[in-house]
Each structure stands twice: as C-alpha cells, then as structure tokens.
Amino acid sequence: MSPQELKHVMQAGLLSFPLTDFDAQLRFAPRPYAERLEWLQPYGATVLFAAGGTGEFFSLTPAEYSEVMKVALDTCRGRTPIVGGAGGGTTLAIQYAQEAERLGAQGVLLLPHYLTEASQEGLVAHVEAVCASVKIGVIVYNRGACRLTPASLLTLAERCPNLVGFKDGLGDIERFVSIRQTLGDRFAYLGGLPTAEVFAGAYKAMGCPVYSSAVFNFIPRTAMDFYNAHAAGDDATCNRLIRDFFLPYIALRNQGEGYAVSIVKAGATLAGHGAGPVRPPLSDLKPAEVEQLAALMARLGPQ
C-alpha cells in the first residue's frame, strides 16, 4: 500500500487500536492477541493501529514490538491494513518505523517523543528523520510533548511526501482549525482524544470526520453503530449513546490516572475477551469500578 493509498483509506470508516494481550506474568501472549484480532475482524474497522497507545506501546520492548507487529500482520494480512506505532527518541523511533516496514506494515503512527520539551525546529527534524527512514506512509500524533504548529506542519508537508496523516490528541480548537485551514487536503485528519466519540461531532464540524475508537475493543457493535450514525448525521442516535453510555463511562475513566487504557482492558475482560492486566506504571481498575463498568455495558445489550 502506497502512502497515498493509506491516506485515502484513513479518510473514512472507523479506526481502532487493539489491546496488547499479556499473561499473568505480564509477558506478551501472541495466541490470545491473534484471537482478539480475529474476533474484531467481522466488525469492519478500516485500519488497525498495532502497538499503539491503547496497545501499551510505551511498555513494550523492541523485541516484543516485533512480535506484536508480526502477529497483527500475519492475522490481518489481506483484510485490514495495519499501522505500527513508533516513538521514543529519534534514533529509536526510526528503528521502530523501519521494523514495522520490514515486517510489512502499511504505515507508521509516530507517537510523541519521550519526556523532554522540544522546539518547533527540533520537532520538525524529528518527524522528518522518521519519515525519511521509511517509504511507507507516516501519521504524526500531535499530543503530549509533540505540539506541531501549522507552520511546522507546512514545512514537513513540503519535505516529507510520505507524511500523509495528522492525528490530533490536544483538543486545541484554535490550533486544529488553523492546521486544517493551512494544510487543506494535504493530510488525512484523525481525531485522537481519549474516548473520541464524545468529540466526534465537534471534530467533524472542523473538517475531521474520522477518529480512532478505543471502546471498539470491548463494545465493537456499539462502536460501529455510533460511527455509522455519526457518518450519516444521525444526531439522535449519537446523542443517546453519548448520554447513556459515553458520559458515565468517561466519569468512571476519570477516577484513576492512566485509566484510559485500564478501563478498556477491564471492558474486554467483561466482554469475554480479556487481554490480561495492564503493565506498570498503569494500574487495573478496582473491583467496585469494574462493577460500575459492567452495569454500563449491560445497558447496551449483547455485542
């Protein structure tokens, strides 16, 4: 898949980040991971981001990353495009991007670099170096320490023909509108705030109709129902699901730091497709919180 083909694919449909399965000893569990991907296949996600943020990329070793990518690509080959996460310092991000390309991934999601603040010049150099290291398409994730400006993205668009996607995880409306107006159709634009469904309508109004769904990991039918209603302009269905499920879900998610991942793993367990515990420094939901999540999920009916 060429970078432009990846861009085209990402401009419609529901995108998601599969959880990464761990066993009780917190080791990567390849067989359950493959079974997870098989379970999710029929629901029709357009692109899956393997070893992404919800997949706990930040806790994987490079060797485990290769295993995760290989299982995802072997399982989904010919059916769903796989984009691999890449992140850390520039040298390490290049290694991840090149490994994803070597294994046959259709693209790379460049996650924010680690810890330190950076100038716009430094961010441009970082993104440009990763893009130059591979031929597959790259999506840059504006989140955390990576806060690219419209001017920086314009420079990158000119220098990096395989930079085809921009994912926003900041929620800065002024910045996003400026980026969208400055770059036009140069990029595929993806909504990337946690529990993106709640922000989907606002992002669509800003020219970003596509987002990545974490809840697809445990309520895939509802996730697809919401996206289809969103795409069709069915505000009644979207508002009902936001009111009855997503807002109380967010309130539960906000009870703990790092719960954006932990609550998804808890949901997968409740759905009968457990992915094991989260790795430290994340922590799992408390039993009472799991009960609250179970009650929320029960409102939605069978998935």
C-alpha positions as CSV (number, residue, x, y, z in Angstrom):
1,M,0.0,0.0,0.0
2,S,1.5,3.3,-1.0
3,P,1.4,6.3,1.3
4,Q,-1.3,7.9,-0.8
5,E,-3.4,4.8,-0.7
6,L,-3.1,4.7,3.1
7,K,-4.2,8.3,3.2
8,H,-7.3,7.5,1.1
9,V,-8.2,4.5,3.3
10,M,-8.0,6.6,6.5
11,Q,-10.4,9.3,5.3
12,A,-13.5,7.2,6.0
13,G,-14.5,4.4,8.4
14,L,-13.8,3.6,12.0
15,L,-10.2,3.2,13.1
16,S,-9.0,1.5,16.3
17,F,-6.1,0.4,18.4
18,P,-6.2,-3.3,19.5
19,L,-5.2,-4.0,23.1
20,T,-2.0,-5.9,23.5
21,D,-2.5,-9.2,25.4
22,F,-0.4,-10.1,28.4
23,D,-0.4,-13.2,30.5
24,A,-0.5,-13.3,34.3
25,Q,3.3,-12.8,34.4
26,L,2.9,-9.7,32.1
27,R,4.5,-11.4,29.1
28,F,3.2,-10.8,25.6
29,A,0.6,-13.5,24.8
30,P,0.6,-14.0,21.0
31,R,-2.2,-16.5,20.6
32,P,-4.8,-14.5,22.6
33,Y,-3.7,-11.4,20.6
34,A,-4.3,-13.2,17.3
35,E,-7.7,-14.4,18.6
36,R,-8.6,-10.9,19.6
37,L,-7.9,-9.6,16.1
38,E,-9.9,-12.4,14.6
39,W,-12.8,-11.6,16.9
40,L,-12.7,-7.9,15.8
41,Q,-12.4,-8.6,12.1
42,P,-16.0,-9.0,11.2
43,Y,-17.0,-5.7,12.7
44,G,-15.2,-3.8,9.9
45,A,-12.6,-1.4,11.2
46,T,-11.0,0.4,8.3
47,V,-7.4,0.4,9.8
48,L,-6.0,-1.1,13.0
49,F,-3.0,0.5,14.8
50,A,-1.0,-2.3,16.3
51,A,1.2,-1.5,19.3
52,G,-0.4,1.9,19.6
53,G,-1.2,3.9,22.8
54,T,-4.1,1.6,23.8
55,G,-1.8,-1.3,22.9
56,E,0.6,-0.1,25.6
57,F,3.4,0.7,23.1
58,F,5.2,2.6,25.8
59,S,5.7,-0.6,27.9
60,L,6.9,-2.9,25.1
61,T,10.5,-3.8,24.5
62,P,11.8,-3.6,20.9
63,A,11.7,-7.5,20.7
64,E,8.1,-7.6,21.9
65,Y,7.2,-4.8,19.5
66,S,8.4,-7.1,16.6
67,E,6.3,-10.0,18.0
68,V,3.2,-7.8,18.3
69,M,3.6,-6.5,14.8
70,K,4.3,-9.9,13.3
71,V,1.1,-11.4,14.8
72,A,-1.0,-8.5,13.8
73,L,0.3,-8.6,10.2
74,D,0.0,-12.4,9.9
75,T,-3.5,-12.3,11.3
76,C,-4.9,-9.4,9.3
77,R,-3.0,-9.7,6.1
78,G,-5.1,-9.1,3.0
79,R,-8.1,-8.0,5.2
80,T,-7.3,-4.9,7.3
81,P,-4.3,-2.5,6.9
82,I,-2.0,-2.5,9.9
83,V,-0.3,0.7,11.0
84,G,2.5,0.2,13.6
85,G,3.3,2.6,16.5
86,A,6.7,4.2,16.7
87,G,8.0,6.5,19.3
88,G,10.7,7.5,21.8
89,G,13.8,9.4,20.8
90,T,14.5,9.9,17.1
91,T,17.0,7.0,16.8
92,L,14.7,4.6,18.5
93,A,11.6,5.9,16.6
94,I,13.4,5.2,13.3
95,Q,14.2,1.7,14.4
96,Y,10.6,1.0,15.2
97,A,9.4,2.6,12.0
98,Q,11.9,0.5,9.9
99,E,10.9,-2.7,11.8
100,A,7.3,-2.0,11.0
101,E,8.1,-1.5,7.3
102,R,10.4,-4.6,7.2
103,L,7.6,-6.8,8.6
104,G,5.1,-5.5,6.0
105,A,3.1,-2.8,7.9
106,Q,1.1,-0.4,5.7
107,G,2.1,2.6,7.7
108,V,3.5,4.1,10.9
109,L,1.9,6.2,13.6
110,L,4.6,8.4,15.1
111,L,3.7,8.8,18.7
112,P,5.1,11.7,20.8
113,H,8.7,11.6,21.9
114,Y,9.6,10.9,25.5
115,L,9.8,13.3,28.4
116,T,11.6,16.4,27.2
117,E,10.1,19.5,25.7
118,A,11.3,20.4,22.2
119,S,11.4,23.4,20.0
120,Q,9.5,23.5,16.7
121,E,12.8,23.1,14.9
122,G,13.6,20.0,16.9
123,L,10.1,18.5,16.3
124,V,10.4,19.1,12.6
125,A,13.8,17.5,12.5
126,H,12.5,14.5,14.5
127,V,9.5,13.9,12.3
128,E,11.4,14.5,9.1
129,A,14.1,12.0,10.1
130,V,11.5,9.3,10.8
131,C,9.7,9.9,7.5
132,A,13.0,9.8,5.6
133,S,13.8,6.4,7.1
134,V,10.9,4.6,5.5
135,K,8.9,4.5,2.3
136,I,5.5,3.7,3.9
137,G,3.0,6.3,5.0
138,V,3.5,8.1,8.3
139,I,0.9,9.7,10.5
140,V,2.1,12.2,13.1
141,Y,0.3,12.3,16.5
142,N,0.0,15.8,18.0
143,R,-0.2,15.0,21.7
144,G,1.8,15.5,24.8
145,A,5.3,16.9,24.1
146,C,4.6,16.9,20.3
147,R,2.7,20.1,19.6
148,L,3.4,21.0,16.0
149,T,2.3,24.4,14.7
150,P,0.7,25.0,11.3
151,A,3.9,26.5,10.0
152,S,5.9,23.4,11.1
153,L,3.4,21.0,9.5
154,L,3.6,23.0,6.3
155,T,7.4,22.6,6.3
156,L,7.0,18.9,6.9
157,A,4.4,18.5,4.2
158,E,6.8,20.1,1.7
159,R,9.8,17.9,2.8
160,C,8.1,14.6,3.5
161,P,5.9,13.2,0.7
162,N,5.1,10.1,2.8
163,L,3.8,12.1,5.7
164,V,0.1,11.6,4.9
165,G,-1.8,11.8,8.2
166,F,-2.3,14.2,11.1
167,K,-3.8,12.9,14.4
168,D,-4.9,15.4,17.0
169,G,-4.8,14.5,20.6
170,L,-4.6,18.0,22.0
171,G,-8.1,19.3,21.7
172,D,-6.9,22.8,21.0
173,I,-9.6,24.1,18.7
174,E,-7.9,27.2,17.5
175,R,-4.7,25.2,16.7
176,F,-6.6,22.5,14.9
177,V,-8.7,24.8,12.8
178,S,-5.6,26.7,11.8
179,I,-3.8,23.5,10.8
180,R,-6.8,22.3,8.8
181,Q,-7.2,25.6,7.0
182,T,-3.4,25.9,6.4
183,L,-2.8,22.3,5.1
184,G,-6.2,21.7,3.4
185,D,-6.4,18.2,1.9
186,R,-2.7,17.5,2.2
187,F,-3.3,15.2,5.1
188,A,-5.9,12.7,6.3
189,Y,-7.1,14.1,9.6
190,L,-7.9,11.8,12.6
191,G,-9.4,12.6,15.9
192,G,-7.3,11.2,18.7
193,L,-8.6,12.5,22.0
194,P,-9.4,9.7,24.6
195,T,-12.9,8.4,24.1
196,A,-13.0,10.2,20.8
197,E,-16.7,9.5,20.3
198,V,-17.6,12.4,22.7
199,F,-15.6,14.8,20.5
200,A,-16.6,13.3,17.1
201,G,-19.3,15.8,16.3
202,A,-17.1,18.8,17.0
203,Y,-14.2,17.4,15.0
204,K,-16.4,16.6,12.1
205,A,-17.5,20.3,12.1
206,M,-13.9,21.3,11.9
207,G,-13.2,19.1,8.9
208,C,-12.1,15.9,10.7
209,P,-14.8,13.3,10.2
210,V,-12.7,10.3,11.2
211,Y,-11.4,9.2,14.6
212,S,-9.9,6.2,16.4
213,S,-12.1,4.3,18.8
214,A,-10.7,2.6,22.0
215,V,-14.1,1.2,23.0
216,F,-14.2,-0.8,19.8
217,N,-12.0,-3.2,21.8
218,F,-14.9,-4.3,24.0
219,I,-18.2,-3.0,22.6
220,P,-17.4,-3.3,18.8
221,R,-21.1,-3.3,17.7
222,T,-21.9,-0.2,19.6
223,A,-18.7,1.5,18.4
224,M,-19.7,0.8,14.8
225,D,-23.3,1.8,15.4
226,F,-22.0,5.1,16.8
227,Y,-19.7,5.7,13.9
228,N,-22.3,4.9,11.3
229,A,-24.8,7.3,13.0
230,H,-22.0,9.9,13.1
231,A,-21.2,9.5,9.4
232,A,-24.9,9.6,8.5
233,G,-25.7,12.7,10.5
234,D,-28.0,10.7,12.9
235,D,-27.6,13.1,15.8
236,A,-30.4,11.4,17.8
237,T,-28.5,8.1,18.0
238,C,-25.2,9.8,18.7
239,N,-26.7,11.9,21.5
240,R,-28.5,8.9,23.0
241,L,-25.3,6.9,23.2
242,I,-23.2,9.8,24.5
243,R,-25.8,10.5,27.2
244,D,-26.5,6.8,28.2
245,F,-23.0,5.4,27.9
246,F,-20.1,7.6,26.9
247,L,-20.5,10.4,29.5
248,P,-20.9,8.0,32.5
249,Y,-18.0,5.9,31.0
250,I,-15.8,9.0,31.0
251,A,-16.7,9.8,34.6
252,L,-15.6,6.3,35.5
253,R,-12.4,6.5,33.4
254,N,-11.5,9.8,35.1
255,Q,-11.5,8.1,38.6
256,G,-7.9,7.0,38.1
257,E,-4.7,8.2,36.3
258,G,-3.9,6.1,33.2
259,Y,-7.4,4.6,33.2
260,A,-7.9,5.4,29.5
261,V,-6.1,2.1,28.9
262,S,-7.0,0.3,32.1
263,I,-10.8,0.7,31.6
264,V,-10.6,-0.7,28.0
265,K,-8.8,-3.8,29.3
266,A,-11.4,-4.2,32.0
267,G,-14.1,-3.9,29.4
268,A,-12.5,-6.5,27.2
269,T,-12.5,-8.9,30.2
270,L,-16.2,-8.2,30.9
271,A,-16.9,-8.9,27.2
272,G,-15.3,-12.3,27.4
273,H,-12.2,-11.3,25.5
274,G,-9.8,-10.5,28.3
275,A,-6.3,-9.2,27.4
276,G,-4.7,-9.7,30.8
277,P,-3.6,-7.0,33.2
278,V,-2.0,-3.7,32.3
279,R,1.7,-3.3,32.8
280,P,3.1,-0.9,35.4
281,P,3.2,2.0,35.7
282,L,-0.5,1.7,34.8
283,S,-2.8,0.0,37.3
284,D,-6.0,-2.0,36.8
285,L,-9.5,-0.8,37.8
286,K,-10.6,-1.6,41.3
287,P,-13.3,-4.3,41.8
288,A,-16.0,-1.7,42.5
289,E,-15.1,0.2,39.4
290,V,-15.3,-3.0,37.3
291,E,-18.8,-3.5,38.7
292,Q,-19.8,0.0,37.6
293,L,-18.4,-0.7,34.1
294,A,-20.3,-3.9,33.9
295,A,-23.5,-2.1,34.7
296,L,-22.8,0.4,32.0
297,M,-22.1,-2.3,29.4
298,A,-25.3,-4.1,30.3
299,R,-27.3,-1.2,29.2
300,L,-26.0,-1.7,25.6
301,G,-27.1,-5.3,25.3
302,P,-25.3,-8.1,23.5
303,Q,-22.3,-7.1,21.4
